[in-house]
Amino acid sequence: MPKVNLSESLKKVQDIIRWFDNQEEVDVEKGLEKIKEGTELIKTSKARLKEIENEFEVVKKELEKE
């Protein structure tokens, strides 16, 4: 599975927020679709942030050894 690009995910979440902001009347079906998409983006971004945190810890431990 390819790694999540956090910048791209953040941009997509911002696009979803902008979509809601620009709606005079939100189509419930389309709104639900956008919410599901945003939720998935947030979940995968949180998982990627955890991976990055773990990678930093590994690098930090390697530096502390020297």
BELMOBEL-V885232 format. One record per residue. RES is the residue in three letters. BURIAL is b if it has 24 or more other C-alpha atoms within 12 Angstrom, else e. Layout:
[[RES,BURIAL] [RES,BURIAL]]
//
This chain:
[[MET,e] [PRO,e] [LYS,e] [VAL,e] [ASN,e] [LEU,e] [SER,e] [GLU,e] [SER,b] [LEU,e] [LYS,e] [LYS,e] [VAL,b] [GLN,e] [ASP,e] [ILE,b] [ILE,e] [ARG,e] [TRP,e] [PHE,e] [ASP,e] [ASN,e] [GLN,e] [GLU,e] [GLU,e] [VAL,e] [ASP,e] [VAL,e] [GLU,e] [LYS,e] [GLY,e] [LEU,e] [GLU,e] [LYS,b] [ILE,e] [LYS,e] [GLU,e] [GLY,b] [THR,e] [GLU,e] [LEU,b] [ILE,b] [LYS,e] [THR,b] [SER,b] [LYS,e] [ALA,e] [ARG,e] [LEU,e] [LYS,e] [GLU,e] [ILE,e] [GLU,e] [ASN,e] [GLU,e] [PHE,e] [GLU,e] [VAL,e] [VAL,e] [LYS,e] [LYS,e] [GLU,e] [LEU,e] [GLU,e] [LYS,e] [GLU,e]]
//
